[in-house]
Amino acid sequence: MSKTMNREEWLQHAVSMIRQDTMKRDSDIVIPPVQVSCSWPGGGDSQKRIGECWGKAASKADINEVFISPRIEDSAKVLSILAHELVHAVDDCKSGHRAPFVKLAQRMGLDGKPTTMGLRVEILTKLTERMVGKHGVYPHLTLDKSKGPVKKQSTRMIKCACDNCGVVWRMSQTGIESVQGNMTCPACHEGPVIIG
């Protein structure tokens, strides 16, 4: 009985396939070992960012760390994003999306605008067929962050103002209730205090 593959295992197999294809295309390019995870990219807006590579210097394991957004479930799109992030890994994130990155990406079979470069269609089609044929579709379904848990506001500070001297401050509802209507201004120690 075969073991069911998880997302990270699938992604690691994809890295191996992309590495083999890249070596065939340009033997001078070496994709380093990387750790790949399905996780919210942390360096920007996680609702917009679909992939991210962190340089070795950021990792205690001294390895490039690649993150594929859990918003993406399409196998071909994941492979294209992964290939883009592997260009950053080869460069150890030194060039951003500047000219050296673009040249390297083109040598690795990517095209498009620097920030959105993906595998050329003919390369992506063949890679997706091989990957899905050998390892199945990407074992992940979209995670919609906008439908996740809503953070509960723990404390709402209420505006208070002195009618005598004009000083403004904020207090929690619990603090206001603890003085039970006997609140005075912390500056002039007079009143009345206007709440709200």
N, C-alpha and C positions, 0 to 999 in steps of 0.2 A: 504494500500500500504506500503510495507516494505522499510525502508531506506537503501540505498546502503552503505555498510561498507567501510571505508577507511583503508589504510595500518596499521595505528597505532591502530585502533580498532581491526583489525584482529590479530595483534601481541599481544595485551593485552588479547584477548580470548585465544591465544596460550599459553601465560604465565599461565593463569588459568588452562588449561588442563595439562600442564607439571607439575604444582604445585600439582594437584590432583593425577596424576600418580606417582609422586615422593613420596607423602605421603603414597600411597598404598604400594610402594616398600620398603620404609624406613621411618617410622613415626617420627624418630628423626631429619630428615632433614626438615628445614622450609625455603622455598624460600620467601625472604622478598618482600615487595612491591617494584616494579621497574617501571621506566618510559622507554618505548621502542619506538624507532623512526627508521624510514628508513632514514639513513643519512650517509654521508661519515665518516667512523671512523677517528678520528683526531690524534691518538697517534702514527701513523706510516705512511707507504706508503699506501695511500688510494687505489692504484691500486692493492695491494696485500692483504691488510687486509680486511676481509669479515665480521667481527664482532668485537665489543669492549664493555667492561663494565667498567664504571667509578665508583670508590668507593664513598661512601656517603660523605666523607670529601670534595670531589671536587664539590659537588652539594649544592647550597644554600638552596635547598628544603630538604636536608638531606636524599636523596633517591638514590639508585643505578640507574645510567642512562645507558641504553643499546642501542647500535647502530648497525643496520644491514645494510650492504652496499647496495646501490641502484643498484649495478651490479647484484645482485641475485634476480631472479624472481621465481625460482622453489620452490613450497610450502614445499616439503620434505627437501630440502637443508636449507631453512629458518628456519624450525623447529629444525633441527639438530644444526645449528649455534646458535640459540636462547637458546637451552638447554645448550650448552657449556658456553655461556655468563652468564646464570643463575647460573652455578656452581661458577663462579667468584662472583656473587652477594651474594650467600650464604656465601662465604668466605670474603666478602667485599673487594675483590681484594688484600688480604694480602699475598697470597702464590704464586702469579704469576702462573707458570706452574710447580712448584716444587711438591715434593711428597705429601704434604697434599691435594693439588688440585687434583692430580691423584686419590688418594684414595676416595675423595669425589665424583669425577666424576664417578668413577666405581660404587659407591653406588647409584648414580643417573641414571645409565643405559647407560653410555657412555663408549666407548673404542677407542683405537688407540693411536697415538703418542700424548704426552701432548699438543702440540701447535695446533693440528688439531683434537683433540678428538671430536667425534660426537656420536649421539645416536646409539646404537646397531641396526642392520638392522630390527630385529623382532619388537623391540619397536617402531622404526621410522615408519615402515610400518603401524602398528596399529594406531599410533597417527595421521599420515597423513590421513588415511582413515576416522577417526573420525572427525578431524578438517575440512577437505574438505567437508565431508558429512554434517556437521552442519553449517559451515560458508563459504563454497565455497573455491576456490583457492585463494592464496595470491593475493590481488588486486593491482598488481604492474607489470610493464614491465621494463626490463633492461634499466638503464641509463648508457651510455658509456661516461665516463669522457674524453676520448681521442678525442671525437668528439664535445666537448663543446666549449664555446667561447675561442678564442685565445687572450691572453693578448697582447695588443698593447704596444710596447715599446714607452714610452713617451719621453725619452731623450736619445740620443746616444752621448756619450762624444767622441770627436775626439782628437786623439793624436797630440800634437804640440811639437816641439823640437827646441832648439836654436842651430843654426849652429856655433855660436861663442863659447859658454861655455858648451854646451851639456845638459843643464837642459831640463827635459821632464815634461810636464803637459798636462792636458786635458781640453777641452772647448766644449761647445755645439755649434752647427752650427750657432745658432742665435747669440751667443757671438762673433764668428769669423766674421760673416757678419757685426756686429755692428762696428768693427774697420776698415772695408773696405780696407784691404790690408796694413794698417799702423800698423801692430802688431809688438811689440818689446818684448823681453824676460823679464819676470817679475823679473828675478834674476840680469842680467847684463845690462838690458835696451838697449841692442844692437840687432842686427839682422844679417843676415836674419833668419826668422822663417820658419821651414819646417812643413807643415801641412799634416797630414795623416799618 
